[in-house]
Amino acid sequence: MMISPRQYIENVEDLSYEELLKERGRLLWKIRKLENFFKKDINDMSLEEVSLLFRLPSPEISYSCYLMYLSELCNLILDKFKDKSND
């Protein structure tokens, strides 16, 4: 089950700037993995990859949520960067 972008940000808002950058890297890895998955033809997929088509949430929903999380996370990173720069 995916959470809302707001809930996602609530879960990470207390992380340091450096930890937020690591979280951004994790999200980007998940996004890239799904983008590579979407490029494949079903006939070229492994059994494990085909099983992803039938899981919940679907790869399309996961991809959409990860992109929304990334958008909100980038805003939070910018805020933390500004705070860090003002210190």
C-alpha positions as CSV (number, residue, x, y, z in Angstrom):
1,M,0.0,0.0,0.0
2,M,1.3,3.4,-0.9
3,I,1.0,6.4,1.3
4,S,0.2,10.0,0.4
5,P,2.9,12.4,-0.5
6,R,2.1,14.3,2.6
7,Q,2.5,11.2,4.8
8,Y,5.7,10.4,3.1
9,I,7.1,13.9,3.9
10,E,5.9,13.6,7.5
11,N,8.0,10.4,7.7
12,V,11.2,12.1,6.4
13,E,10.9,15.7,7.5
14,D,13.1,15.3,10.6
15,L,16.0,13.8,8.6
16,S,19.1,15.9,8.2
17,Y,20.0,17.5,4.8
18,E,22.5,14.7,4.1
19,E,20.0,12.0,5.0
20,L,17.5,13.6,2.7
21,L,20.0,13.4,-0.1
22,K,20.4,9.7,0.5
23,E,16.6,9.3,0.6
24,R,16.4,11.1,-2.8
25,G,19.0,8.6,-4.1
26,R,16.8,5.7,-3.0
27,L,13.8,7.1,-4.6
28,L,15.6,7.8,-7.9
29,W,16.9,4.2,-7.9
30,K,13.3,2.9,-7.5
31,I,12.1,5.2,-10.3
32,R,14.9,4.2,-12.7
33,K,14.2,0.5,-11.9
34,L,10.5,1.0,-12.8
35,E,11.4,3.0,-15.9
36,N,13.6,0.1,-17.1
37,F,10.8,-2.3,-16.4
38,F,8.4,-0.3,-18.5
39,K,10.8,-0.4,-21.5
40,K,10.7,-4.2,-21.6
41,D,8.5,-6.3,-23.8
42,I,6.5,-8.8,-21.8
43,N,8.0,-11.6,-23.9
44,D,11.5,-10.6,-22.7
45,M,10.6,-10.5,-19.0
46,S,11.6,-13.0,-16.4
47,L,8.9,-14.8,-14.4
48,E,9.7,-12.5,-11.5
49,E,9.2,-9.4,-13.6
50,V,6.0,-10.7,-15.0
51,S,4.7,-11.3,-11.5
52,L,5.2,-7.5,-10.9
53,L,2.4,-6.9,-13.3
54,F,-0.1,-8.6,-11.0
55,R,1.0,-7.1,-7.7
56,L,-0.7,-4.4,-5.7
57,P,0.0,-1.6,-6.0
58,S,0.7,-1.9,-9.7
59,P,4.1,-0.7,-11.1
60,E,2.2,2.2,-12.6
61,I,0.8,3.3,-9.3
62,S,4.2,2.8,-7.6
63,Y,5.9,4.9,-10.3
64,S,3.3,7.7,-9.9
65,C,3.7,7.8,-6.2
66,Y,7.5,7.7,-6.3
67,L,7.4,10.7,-8.6
68,M,5.1,12.6,-6.3
69,Y,7.3,11.7,-3.3
70,L,10.3,12.9,-5.2
71,S,8.7,16.3,-6.0
72,E,7.8,16.9,-2.4
73,L,11.2,15.6,-1.2
74,C,13.0,18.1,-3.5
75,N,11.0,20.9,-1.9
76,L,12.0,19.7,1.5
77,I,15.6,19.4,0.5
78,L,15.6,22.9,-0.8
79,D,14.1,24.2,2.5
80,K,16.7,22.3,4.5
81,F,19.4,23.7,2.2
82,K,18.2,27.3,2.8
83,D,18.2,26.7,6.5
84,K,21.7,25.2,6.4
85,S,23.0,28.1,4.3
86,N,21.5,30.7,6.8
87,D,23.4,29.1,9.7
